Amino acid sequence: MKVGNIHLAGIGSHVPTTVPVHDAVREGLLDRTAAEESGIISVAVESELPAVDMAVAAARRAIAMSGHSAEDFAALLHGGAYHQGPEGWSAPHYISHRTIDRPVTAFEVRHGCLSVLSAVRMAAALLDAEADGKAALITAADNFSTPLVDRWRDSEHVLYADSGCSLVLSARGGFARLLAVGSRSEPSLEAMHRGGISLLPPERHPERPMLVEPRLKAWAERPGAEPLDMITSVARYGELVAETAEQTLDEAGIGWDDITRVAHLGLNEDALHNLLLDPIDIDPVKQGIWEYIRTIGHASVSDMVLGLEHLWTTGQVVVGDHVLLVGGTEGMEAGCAVVRITAPPCG
């Protein structure tokens, strides 16, 4: 989706204290070989703040930076890949009450690790459609500190990190201009994360642990499965990432040579190469954010925002530079956004 006069006016994050991966190995939480192969150095772990409070902390920073008052906000959109609180309760309104506290719509965007990009897409369209819409608040957070999640061993592709992030989208101006945002999906691959799980009654988070790897294994070993199914699916997903990136760059009106850096998901090293970066020929160190994100782990919904904030605040991107945000989620779906930096960091 090509975007008109929409900017990023504020950005904020909450990244808790990190736990060195070698400590997790020493405590028997993670196999040494798996730790070494992951390439991850440390993982952010929050043992006290719920996800929504991390989102509130990040949002307050983003709002303060944006220069917008509470009266400017037309909506709040919140995302999380994991359970946010009690069933039948609204996490977005909890966050709204503690930040902008306005009688505007506040709703949840449940789109896995693409939740932020999907929220950006919806918020940009909302601001474009509403004549008096000046700003929209986007928040996202996850906390995996629960006995129902094994952050160290649930998946061979990631080590789950706790985090919160926030963006303020503005029709007035900001530190970056949003040029394009979009996604593409391959719905035939949805069964990869469903495995053999029955859909009725649906699983409830408080009753069963989050086990991703066994479902992927169940799909790979399903009746009639071919030995090359997983390899073919990974290849198809890589094509999807490349197609999405090309489409987003075209809508932004720029080419690959115009991209200065890439903010991507915090996957383990092999998965990051195979699923995201190799398909678009991006070096994770020179162009990506590997050296930063490997100190945090997979911050689910926050990865790309944390990466953008890091690149901007450390001066690795400057006015006029373009940053490509690239990620994906189950389904399978790939998403991208292009922003142009328009102002230096505050202070």
C-alpha positions in Angstrom: 0.0 0.0 0.0 1.5 3.3 -1.1 1.1 5.8 1.8 0.4 9.5 1.5 1.3 12.2 4.1 1.8 9.9 7.1 4.9 10.1 9.4 6.4 8.4 12.4 6.4 11.1 15.0 7.2 9.0 18.1 8.9 5.8 18.9 9.4 4.1 22.2 10.4 0.7 23.7 10.7 -1.3 26.9 13.5 -3.9 26.8 14.1 -5.6 30.1 17.3 -7.0 31.5 18.9 -9.6 29.4 19.9 -13.1 30.5 23.1 -14.5 28.9 22.4 -17.6 26.9 25.4 -19.3 28.5 23.6 -18.9 31.9 20.6 -20.6 30.5 22.8 -23.5 29.3 24.5 -23.7 32.7 21.1 -23.9 34.4 19.9 -26.7 32.1 17.3 -24.6 30.3 18.9 -24.9 26.9 21.1 -27.5 25.2 24.6 -26.2 24.6 24.6 -27.2 20.9 21.3 -25.5 20.3 22.6 -22.4 22.0 25.7 -22.2 19.9 23.7 -22.8 16.7 21.2 -20.1 17.5 23.8 -17.4 17.3 21.9 -15.5 20.1 24.0 -14.1 22.8 21.4 -13.1 25.4 17.6 -12.9 25.8 15.5 -10.2 27.3 13.4 -11.5 30.3 10.8 -9.5 32.2 9.8 -11.2 35.4 7.6 -8.5 36.9 5.8 -6.3 34.3 2.9 -7.8 32.3 3.0 -7.3 28.6 0.4 -4.5 28.7 2.5 -2.5 31.2 5.6 -2.8 29.0 3.4 -1.4 26.2 2.3 1.5 28.4 5.9 2.3 29.3 6.9 2.3 25.6 3.8 4.3 24.6 4.5 7.1 27.1 8.0 7.5 25.6 6.6 7.6 22.1 3.9 10.1 22.9 6.3 12.4 24.7 8.6 12.4 21.7 5.8 12.9 19.2 4.7 16.4 20.4 1.1 15.3 20.1 -1.4 15.9 22.9 -3.9 13.3 23.9 -6.7 15.2 22.0 -4.9 14.6 18.7 -5.3 10.8 18.8 -8.0 9.2 16.7 -7.3 5.6 17.7 -5.1 3.1 19.6 -4.1 -0.2 18.0 -2.4 -2.9 20.2 -0.8 -6.1 19.1 0.6 -9.2 20.8 1.6 -12.6 19.6 0.8 -14.2 23.0 -2.0 -14.0 25.5 -2.3 -10.5 27.0 -4.5 -11.1 30.1 -7.8 -12.6 31.2 -10.2 -14.0 28.6 -13.0 -11.5 27.7 -10.9 -8.5 28.6 -9.6 -5.6 26.6 -5.8 -5.0 26.7 -6.1 -2.1 24.3 -8.4 -0.2 26.6 -6.2 -0.9 29.6 -3.3 0.7 27.6 -5.5 3.6 26.4 -6.6 4.4 29.9 -3.0 4.7 31.1 -1.8 6.7 28.1 -4.0 8.9 26.0 -7.2 8.2 28.0 -9.5 9.4 25.2 -13.0 8.1 24.2 -11.6 6.8 20.9 -11.6 3.3 19.4 -9.0 1.0 20.9 -8.7 -2.5 19.4 -6.3 -5.5 19.2 -4.5 -6.5 16.1 -3.7 -10.2 16.4 -1.4 -10.9 13.5 1.5 -12.6 15.2 4.9 -11.1 14.6 3.4 -8.9 11.9 1.0 -7.2 14.3 2.8 -3.9 14.3 3.1 -3.6 10.5 -0.6 -4.5 10.1 -1.5 -1.9 12.7 0.6 0.6 10.9 -1.2 -0.2 7.7 -4.7 0.2 9.3 -3.7 3.3 11.2 -2.4 5.0 8.1 -5.6 4.2 6.2 -7.6 5.5 9.2 -5.7 8.8 9.3 -6.0 9.2 5.6 -9.7 8.7 5.7 -10.5 11.0 8.7 -10.3 14.7 7.9 -9.6 15.6 11.5 -7.4 12.6 12.3 -4.0 13.9 13.5 -2.4 10.9 15.1 -2.8 7.2 16.0 -1.1 5.3 18.8 0.3 1.8 18.0 1.5 -0.4 20.8 2.8 -4.0 21.0 4.1 -6.3 23.7 4.6 -9.8 24.8 5.8 -11.4 28.1 6.6 -15.1 27.9 7.5 -15.4 31.6 4.9 -18.1 32.3 5.1 -21.9 33.0 3.0 -22.3 29.8 5.9 -21.1 27.6 9.4 -22.6 27.4 11.1 -19.6 25.9 14.4 -21.5 25.6 13.3 -24.8 23.9 9.8 -24.4 22.4 11.2 -23.6 18.9 14.4 -24.5 17.1 14.0 -21.2 15.2 13.8 -18.6 18.0 14.5 -17.8 21.6 11.5 -15.9 22.9 12.2 -12.4 24.4 10.0 -10.1 26.4 9.5 -6.6 25.2 7.2 -3.7 24.5 7.2 -1.1 21.7 5.2 1.8 20.5 4.9 4.1 17.4 2.9 7.4 17.0 1.7 7.8 13.4 1.1 11.4 12.5 -0.5 13.3 9.7 1.5 16.4 10.9 5.2 15.3 10.7 7.8 13.4 12.4 11.3 11.9 12.4 10.5 9.5 9.4 8.0 9.4 6.6 6.1 6.2 5.9 6.3 5.6 2.1 4.7 2.1 1.8 3.5 -0.8 3.9 2.0 -4.1 2.9 2.0 -7.9 3.1 1.4 -11.0 1.0 0.3 -14.5 2.2 0.4 -18.1 1.2 -2.7 -19.5 3.0 -2.1 -23.0 1.8 0.7 -23.2 4.4 -1.6 -22.4 7.4 -1.5 -26.1 8.5 2.2 -25.9 9.4 1.4 -24.2 12.7 -1.9 -26.1 13.3 -0.4 -29.6 13.1 -2.9 -32.2 14.2 -4.7 -30.0 16.8 -8.5 -30.2 16.9 -10.3 -26.9 16.3 -13.4 -27.6 18.4 -13.3 -26.9 21.2 -10.5 -24.4 20.6 -7.5 -24.5 22.8 -7.5 -21.9 25.5 -4.2 -20.3 26.6 -4.7 -20.8 30.4 -5.2 -24.5 29.9 -2.4 -25.7 27.7 1.2 -24.6 27.1 2.3 -23.0 23.9 4.0 -25.7 22.0 5.0 -24.6 18.4 7.7 -27.2 17.5 5.5 -30.3 18.1 2.8 -28.8 15.7 5.4 -28.2 13.0 6.7 -31.8 13.5 3.1 -33.1 13.4 2.5 -31.3 10.1 5.8 -32.6 8.6 4.9 -36.2 9.7 1.2 -36.1 8.7 -0.2 -38.9 6.5 0.8 -38.5 2.9 3.5 -36.0 3.7 6.5 -35.9 1.3 10.1 -35.8 2.7 10.7 -32.5 0.8 7.5 -30.8 2.0 9.3 -28.7 4.6 12.1 -27.7 2.2 9.6 -26.8 -0.4 7.6 -24.7 2.1 10.6 -22.8 3.3 11.6 -22.1 -0.3 8.0 -20.9 -1.1 8.1 -18.7 2.0 11.4 -17.2 0.9 9.8 -16.4 -2.5 6.9 -14.7 -0.6 9.3 -12.5 1.3 11.1 -11.5 -1.9 7.7 -10.8 -3.6 6.5 -8.7 -0.7 9.7 -6.7 -0.5 9.7 -6.0 -4.3 6.1 -4.9 -4.2 6.7 -2.6 -1.2 9.7 -1.0 -2.8 7.8 -0.4 -6.0 5.0 1.2 -4.1 7.5 3.4 -2.2 9.0 4.5 -5.6 12.5 3.4 -4.7 14.9 0.5 -5.6 17.2 -1.8 -3.6 20.1 0.6 -4.1 18.1 3.2 -2.1 17.8 1.0 1.0 20.4 1.9 3.6 19.5 -0.7 6.4 17.0 -3.4 7.1 15.1 -3.9 10.4 14.1 -7.5 10.7 12.8 -10.2 13.1 15.1 -11.6 15.7 15.2 -15.2 14.5 18.0 -17.6 15.2 20.8 -17.4 12.8 20.0 -20.2 10.4 16.3 -19.3 10.3 17.0 -15.6 9.8 19.1 -16.5 6.7 16.8 -19.1 5.3 13.4 -17.5 5.9 14.1 -13.7 5.6 17.4 -12.4 4.5 18.8 -14.8 1.9 15.7 -14.5 -0.3 16.3 -10.7 -0.5 20.1 -11.0 -0.6 20.6 -9.0 2.6 23.8 -9.3 4.8 22.6 -9.5 8.4 25.6 -7.7 9.8 26.3 -5.0 7.2 22.7 -4.2 6.2 20.6 -5.9 8.9 20.5 -5.6 12.7 21.9 -9.0 13.6 24.6 -7.6 16.0 21.9 -5.8 17.9 19.0 -8.2 17.9 21.1 -11.2 18.8 21.6 -9.5 22.2 17.8 -9.5 22.8 16.4 -12.7 21.2 13.1 -12.9 19.3 11.0 -10.0 20.7 8.0 -11.2 18.7 5.9 -8.2 17.8 8.6 -5.7 18.8 11.6 -6.8 16.7 11.3 -4.4 13.8 10.4 -1.3 15.9 13.3 -2.1 18.3 15.6 -2.4 15.2 14.4 0.9 13.7 14.8 2.7 17.0 18.3 1.3 17.4 19.4 2.3 13.9 18.0 5.8 14.2 19.1 6.7 17.8 22.7 5.3 17.3 23.1 7.3 14.1 23.4 4.3 11.8 20.8 5.9 9.6 20.6 9.6 9.0 18.3 12.1 7.2 17.5 10.9 3.7 18.2 7.3 4.4 15.6 4.6 3.7 15.0 1.7 6.1 13.2 -1.5 5.0 11.2 -3.3 7.8 10.7 -6.9 6.9 9.0 -9.7 8.9 6.6 -12.6 8.8 4.1 -14.6 10.7 2.3 -17.9 10.7 -0.2 -18.4 8.0 2.2 -18.0 6.2 2.5 -14.3 5.6 5.3 -11.8 4.9 5.2 -8.1 5.5 7.3 -5.1 4.7 7.4 -1.3 5.2 9.6 1.4 3.9 10.4 4.6 5.8 12.6 7.6 4.9 14.4 9.3 7.8 13.5 13.0 7.9 15.0 14.2 11.2 18.0 13.4 13.5 17.5 11.9 16.9 16.2 14.1 19.7 19.0 15.6 21.8 
